Amino acid sequence: MKPNTELNTMMFFDDALESERTQLLTELADAVSETRTAADQAAEMNEDGEAGLLRLTEIWCAMNGVPAIVIFEGSQSELLANVVAQIYAHLLQHPFHDPVGLAVCVELRYMTDALMLGEWFE
């Protein structure tokens, strides 16, 4: 049997990436609202939240088109709200199209789940 070389073997990857991206954008929209509320209430972050903020900042800085120098001001909860909003806005305009993007989507979904469950705040 001769293989059909015209088949799109990446269709499964594309479907998985689109599904993850759609879920992530929904969850990030909720997280933007939740983190803004936490910042308004001056919520204190715990150790997991501090580690999450650091990782989110690393991810945001590594995204294409993000300036090499980033200056954030404010409390930790304000910083978290700003970084989550920046990631959300960036992903709306620049969706991922590669395996690294899929991995980042999965990691961000895991992090947003923990954030939304309140695991990052005292």
MDAnalysis code that builds the backbone (N, CA, C; Angstrom):
import MDAnalysis as mda
import numpy as np

u = mda.Universe.empty(366, n_residues=122, atom_resindex=np.repeat(np.arange(122), 3), trajectory=True)
u.add_TopologyAttr("name", ["N", "CA", "C"] * 122)
u.add_TopologyAttr("resid", np.arange(1, 123))
u.add_TopologyAttr("resname", ["MET", "LYS", "PRO", "ASN", "THR", "GLU", "LEU", "ASN", "THR", "MET", "MET", "PHE", "PHE", "ASP", "ASP", "ALA", "LEU", "GLU", "SER", "GLU", "ARG", "THR", "GLN", "LEU", "LEU", "THR", "GLU", "LEU", "ALA", "ASP", "ALA", "VAL", "SER", "GLU", "THR", "ARG", "THR", "ALA", "ALA", "ASP", "GLN", "ALA", "ALA", "GLU", "MET", "ASN", "GLU", "ASP", "GLY", "GLU", "ALA", "GLY", "LEU", "LEU", "ARG", "LEU", "THR", "GLU", "ILE", "TRP", "CYS", "ALA", "MET", "ASN", "GLY", "VAL", "PRO", "ALA", "ILE", "VAL", "ILE", "PHE", "GLU", "GLY", "SER", "GLN", "SER", "GLU", "LEU", "LEU", "ALA", "ASN", "VAL", "VAL", "ALA", "GLN", "ILE", "TYR", "ALA", "HIS", "LEU", "LEU", "GLN", "HIS", "PRO", "PHE", "HIS", "ASP", "PRO", "VAL", "GLY", "LEU", "ALA", "VAL", "CYS", "VAL", "GLU", "LEU", "ARG", "TYR", "MET", "THR", "ASP", "ALA", "LEU", "MET", "LEU", "GLY", "GLU", "TRP", "PHE", "GLU"])
u.atoms.positions = np.array([
    [0.841, -1.178, 0.000],
    [0.000, 0.000, 0.000],
    [0.892, 1.249, 0.000],
    [0.621, 2.145, -0.894],
    [1.401, 3.372, -1.037],
    [0.792, 4.462, -0.142],
    [1.605, 5.105, 0.718],
    [1.060, 6.137, 1.600],
    [0.637, 7.378, 0.819],
    [-0.419, 8.001, 1.288],
    [-0.917, 9.227, 0.684],
    [-0.157, 10.403, 1.304],
    [0.746, 10.989, 0.554],
    [1.585, 12.073, 1.082],
    [0.873, 13.416, 1.099],
    [-0.347, 13.480, 0.572],
    [-1.098, 14.731, 0.563],
    [-1.954, 14.912, 1.817],
    [-1.960, 13.941, 2.690],
    [-2.751, 14.048, 3.915],
    [-2.110, 15.043, 4.871],
    [-2.936, 15.788, 5.572],
    [-2.445, 16.741, 6.574],
    [-2.324, 16.013, 7.903],
    [-1.123, 15.563, 8.199],
    [-0.921, 14.818, 9.446],
    [-0.872, 15.740, 10.660],
    [-0.770, 17.032, 10.441],
    [-0.738, 17.987, 11.549],
    [-2.129, 18.404, 12.006],
    [-3.171, 17.862, 11.380],
    [-4.529, 18.270, 11.739],
    [-4.848, 17.949, 13.200],
    [-4.288, 16.897, 13.735],
    [-4.537, 16.534, 15.132],
    [-3.860, 17.527, 16.077],
    [-2.638, 17.881, 15.715],
    [-1.927, 18.895, 16.496],
    [-2.667, 20.228, 16.433],
    [-3.071, 20.639, 15.250],
    [-3.786, 21.906, 15.082],
    [-5.068, 21.933, 15.896],
    [-5.807, 20.820, 15.895],
    [-7.042, 20.733, 16.685],
    [-6.752, 20.831, 18.179],
    [-5.710, 20.136, 18.625],
    [-5.339, 20.176, 20.045],
    [-4.926, 21.583, 20.455],
    [-4.129, 22.229, 19.619],
    [-3.666, 23.578, 19.925],
    [-4.838, 24.555, 19.966],
    [-5.736, 24.470, 19.024],
    [-6.889, 25.377, 18.993],
    [-7.792, 25.166, 20.202],
    [-7.988, 23.915, 20.583],
    [-8.803, 23.612, 21.762],
    [-8.167, 24.177, 23.027],
    [-6.866, 23.945, 23.192],
    [-6.149, 24.469, 24.361],
    [-6.178, 25.991, 24.378],
    [-5.972, 26.602, 23.230],
    [-5.951, 28.055, 23.131],
    [-7.314, 28.640, 23.500],
    [-8.374, 28.066, 22.999],
    [-9.723, 28.550, 23.298],
    [-10.007, 28.459, 24.795],
    [-9.685, 27.319, 25.388],
    [-9.880, 27.145, 26.835],
    [-9.035, 28.130, 27.625],
    [-7.780, 28.285, 27.206],
    [-6.873, 29.182, 27.912],
    [-7.381, 30.617, 27.871],
    [-7.827, 31.081, 26.715],
    [-8.308, 32.458, 26.619],
    [-9.523, 32.697, 27.511],
    [-10.400, 31.724, 27.593],
    [-11.557, 31.830, 28.483],
    [-11.112, 31.919, 29.936],
    [-10.191, 31.047, 30.304],
    [-9.706, 31.032, 31.685],
    [-8.894, 32.286, 32.011],
    [-8.105, 32.768, 31.062],
    [-7.330, 33.983, 31.299],
    [-8.237, 35.202, 31.463],
    [-9.322, 35.255, 30.699],
    [-10.268, 36.368, 30.852],
    [-10.824, 36.385, 32.271],
    [-11.179, 35.228, 32.782],
    [-11.664, 35.130, 34.163],
    [-10.564, 35.507, 35.155],
    [-9.338, 35.067, 34.874],
    [-8.218, 35.348, 35.773],
    [-7.881, 36.835, 35.803],
    [-8.034, 37.515, 34.671],
    [-7.806, 38.967, 34.652],
    [-8.762, 39.641, 35.621],
    [-10.022, 39.276, 35.548],
    [-11.023, 39.853, 36.445],
    [-10.725, 39.517, 37.904],
    [-10.390, 38.268, 38.141],
    [-10.124, 37.807, 39.510],
    [-8.888, 38.491, 40.100],
    [-7.843, 38.632, 39.306],
    [-6.623, 39.255, 39.831],
    [-6.811, 40.756, 40.029],
    [-7.625, 41.384, 39.191],
    [-7.922, 42.814, 39.390],
    [-8.680, 43.003, 40.707],
    [-9.624, 42.107, 40.981],
    [-10.360, 42.168, 42.247],
    [-9.409, 41.968, 43.424],
    [-8.520, 40.995, 43.325],
    [-7.549, 40.738, 44.397],
    [-6.652, 41.953, 44.606],
    [-6.234, 42.606, 43.522],
    [-5.389, 43.794, 43.642],
    [-6.156, 44.935, 44.303],
    [-7.421, 45.097, 43.934],
    [-8.250, 46.150, 44.533],
    [-8.434, 45.928, 46.030],
    [-8.464, 44.659, 46.441],
    [-8.649, 44.321, 47.858],
    [-7.306, 44.186, 48.584],
    [-6.208, 44.492, 47.896],
    [-4.856, 44.389, 48.458],
    [-4.591, 43.004, 49.052],
    [-4.995, 41.976, 48.321],
    [-4.790, 40.596, 48.771],
    [-3.296, 40.284, 48.849],
    [-2.929, 39.519, 49.865],
    [-1.539, 39.114, 50.059],
    [-1.300, 37.771, 49.375],
    [-0.212, 37.702, 48.621],
    [0.122, 36.461, 47.934],
    [0.951, 35.572, 48.847],
    [0.738, 34.255, 48.711],
    [1.555, 33.302, 49.457],
    [2.764, 32.902, 48.601],
    [3.522, 31.932, 49.070],
    [4.736, 31.504, 48.369],
    [4.429, 30.953, 46.976],
    [3.346, 30.193, 46.852],
    [2.959, 29.684, 45.533],
    [2.631, 30.837, 44.591],
    [1.947, 31.841, 45.097],
    [1.610, 33.002, 44.291],
    [2.836, 33.769, 43.833],
    [3.807, 33.900, 44.723],
    [5.053, 34.582, 44.352],
    [5.795, 33.806, 43.265],
    [5.851, 32.490, 43.401],
    [6.493, 31.658, 42.378],
    [5.713, 31.739, 41.063],
    [4.394, 31.727, 41.151],
    [3.558, 31.847, 39.959],
    [3.756, 33.181, 39.261],
    [3.828, 34.255, 40.046],
    [4.065, 35.584, 39.473],
    [5.404, 35.617, 38.740],
    [6.425, 35.045, 39.343],
    [7.740, 35.008, 38.710],
    [7.688, 34.231, 37.400],
    [7.047, 33.067, 37.410],
    [6.971, 32.245, 36.194],
    [6.149, 32.939, 35.114],
    [5.027, 33.569, 35.484],
    [4.216, 34.296, 34.508],
    [5.014, 35.437, 33.888],
    [5.819, 36.099, 34.702],
    [6.648, 37.189, 34.189],
    [7.689, 36.644, 33.219],
    [8.276, 35.494, 33.544],
    [9.237, 34.865, 32.629],
    [8.577, 34.523, 31.295],
    [7.376, 33.955, 31.359],
    [6.657, 33.582, 30.140],
    [6.341, 34.832, 29.323],
    [5.840, 35.864, 29.991],
    [5.474, 37.078, 29.280],
    [6.686, 37.711, 28.598],
    [7.801, 37.742, 29.294],
    [9.020, 38.331, 28.726],
    [9.561, 37.508, 27.552],
    [9.316, 36.214, 27.547],
    [9.822, 35.350, 26.490],
    [8.953, 35.369, 25.231],
    [7.756, 35.908, 25.336],
    [6.857, 35.935, 24.175],
    [7.413, 36.865, 23.094],
    [7.161, 36.532, 21.870],
    [7.632, 37.350, 20.747],
    [7.038, 38.748, 20.813],
    [7.878, 39.722, 20.509],
    [7.404, 41.092, 20.441],
    [7.366, 41.824, 21.769],
    [7.744, 41.174, 22.840],
    [7.741, 41.818, 24.150],
    [9.097, 42.490, 24.352],
    [9.105, 43.736, 24.806],
    [10.392, 44.433, 24.994],
    [11.327, 43.683, 25.936],
    [12.617, 43.868, 25.723],
    [13.614, 43.185, 26.540],
    [13.658, 43.747, 27.958],
    [13.320, 45.013, 28.112],
    [13.325, 45.632, 29.432],
    [11.887, 45.910, 29.838],
    [11.516, 45.389, 30.975],
    [10.160, 45.555, 31.477],
    [10.245, 46.127, 32.881],
    [9.484, 47.180, 33.127],
    [9.449, 47.775, 34.459],
    [8.027, 47.667, 34.976],
    [7.890, 46.994, 36.114],
    [6.593, 46.865, 36.759],
    [6.641, 47.621, 38.074],
    [5.548, 48.262, 38.413],
    [5.441, 48.941, 39.696],
    [4.144, 48.521, 40.359],
    [4.165, 48.524, 41.689],
    [2.957, 48.217, 42.444],
    [3.180, 47.056, 43.385],
    [2.107, 46.693, 44.056],
    [2.160, 45.562, 44.979],
    [2.224, 44.261, 44.187],
    [2.480, 43.168, 44.891],
    [2.544, 41.870, 44.199],
    [1.222, 41.540, 43.523],
    [0.116, 41.795, 44.189],
    [-1.184, 41.473, 43.578],
    [-1.455, 42.380, 42.374],
    [-0.985, 43.629, 42.405],
    [-1.131, 44.509, 41.243],
    [-0.248, 44.025, 40.096],
    [0.959, 43.594, 40.421],
    [1.849, 43.049, 39.404],
    [1.245, 41.814, 38.751],
    [0.680, 40.940, 39.560],
    [0.047, 39.731, 39.033],
    [-1.085, 40.093, 38.080],
    [-1.933, 41.025, 38.486],
    [-3.045, 41.441, 37.634],
    [-2.531, 42.002, 36.308],
    [-1.474, 42.798, 36.366],
    [-0.923, 43.385, 35.142],
    [-0.302, 42.339, 34.228],
    [0.427, 41.403, 34.789],
    [1.076, 40.368, 33.968],
    [0.029, 39.451, 33.327],
    [-0.976, 39.057, 34.094],
    [-2.036, 38.202, 33.529],
    [-2.744, 38.941, 32.395],
    [-3.030, 40.224, 32.587],
    [-3.692, 41.010, 31.535],
    [-2.805, 41.149, 30.302],
    [-1.501, 41.325, 30.509],
    [-0.581, 41.452, 29.376],
    [-0.498, 40.145, 28.580],
    [-0.437, 39.027, 29.280],
    [-0.385, 37.723, 28.599],
    [-1.666, 37.499, 27.807],
    [-2.804, 37.789, 28.428],
    [-4.097, 37.626, 27.755],
    [-4.147, 38.482, 26.483],
    [-3.782, 39.747, 26.595],
    [-3.818, 40.645, 25.439],
    [-2.867, 40.166, 24.335],
    [-1.694, 39.714, 24.722],
    [-0.724, 39.238, 23.735],
    [-1.251, 38.006, 22.998],
    [-1.832, 37.079, 23.734],
    [-2.324, 35.850, 23.106],
    [-3.532, 36.099, 22.202],
    [-4.313, 37.123, 22.509],
    [-5.424, 37.470, 21.621],
    [-4.913, 37.930, 20.258],
    [-3.813, 38.664, 20.275],
    [-3.279, 39.221, 19.039],
    [-2.274, 38.309, 18.345],
    [-1.613, 37.440, 19.118],
    [-0.548, 36.601, 18.564],
    [-0.720, 35.151, 19.025],
    [-1.641, 34.419, 18.414],
    [-1.839, 33.025, 18.838],
    [-0.625, 32.160, 18.518],
    [-0.442, 31.136, 19.334],
    [0.653, 30.185, 19.114],
    [0.338, 29.280, 17.935],
    [1.401, 28.807, 17.269],
    [1.217, 27.906, 16.124],
    [2.190, 26.740, 16.130],
    [2.869, 26.499, 17.258],
    [3.909, 25.477, 17.263],
    [3.835, 24.645, 18.551],
    [4.619, 23.570, 18.622],
    [4.594, 22.716, 19.814],
    [4.967, 23.454, 21.101],
    [5.870, 24.413, 21.022],
    [6.228, 25.180, 22.212],
    [5.005, 25.959, 22.695],
    [4.250, 26.505, 21.755],
    [3.030, 27.224, 22.103],
    [2.014, 26.340, 22.801],
    [1.897, 25.098, 22.343],
    [0.986, 24.158, 22.991],
    [1.430, 23.893, 24.424],
    [2.719, 23.724, 24.620],
    [3.245, 23.489, 25.968],
    [2.991, 24.702, 26.864],
    [3.178, 25.899, 26.334],
    [2.929, 27.110, 27.113],
    [1.441, 27.223, 27.452],
    [0.580, 26.902, 26.504],
    [-0.874, 26.928, 26.766],
    [-1.236, 26.003, 27.920],
    [-0.699, 24.803, 27.905],
    [-1.000, 23.831, 28.954],
    [-0.480, 24.328, 30.305],
    [0.745, 24.861, 30.325],
    [1.300, 25.380, 31.577],
    [0.471, 26.559, 32.087],
    [0.097, 27.466, 31.200],
    [-0.708, 28.613, 31.614],
    [-2.085, 28.185, 32.127],
    [-2.675, 27.184, 31.502],
    [-3.973, 26.686, 31.981],
    [-3.834, 26.108, 33.386],
    [-2.774, 25.351, 33.619],
    [-2.529, 24.781, 34.947],
    [-2.379, 25.901, 35.976],
    [-1.613, 26.920, 35.613],
    [-1.384, 28.032, 36.529],
    [-2.674, 28.821, 36.779],
    [-3.458, 29.056, 35.724],
    [-4.708, 29.799, 35.920],
    [-5.689, 29.014, 36.765],
    [-5.704, 27.706, 36.628],
    [-6.572, 26.893, 37.484],
    [-6.218, 27.087, 38.960],
    [-4.933, 27.024, 39.274],
    [-4.492, 27.209, 40.662],
    [-4.816, 28.617, 41.145],
    [-4.609, 29.585, 40.290],
    [-4.908, 30.975, 40.630],
    [-6.397, 31.162, 40.920],
    [-7.240, 30.616, 40.061],
    [-8.687, 30.774, 40.215],
    [-9.235, 30.021, 41.431],
    [-8.535, 28.986, 41.859],
    [-8.950, 28.264, 43.068],
    [-8.498, 28.979, 44.336],
    [-7.792, 30.102, 44.180],
    [-7.346, 30.875, 45.324],
    [-6.098, 30.336, 45.986],
    [-5.379, 29.455, 45.300],
    [-4.203, 28.829, 45.883],
    [-2.988, 29.751, 45.930],
    [-3.076, 30.937, 45.343],
    [-1.943, 31.853, 45.319],
    [-2.037, 32.973, 46.338],
    [-3.121, 32.992, 47.084],
    [-3.330, 34.074, 48.051],
    [-3.496, 33.516, 49.459],
    [-3.116, 34.355, 50.435],
    [-3.267, 33.973, 51.857],
    [-4.728, 33.838, 52.199],
])
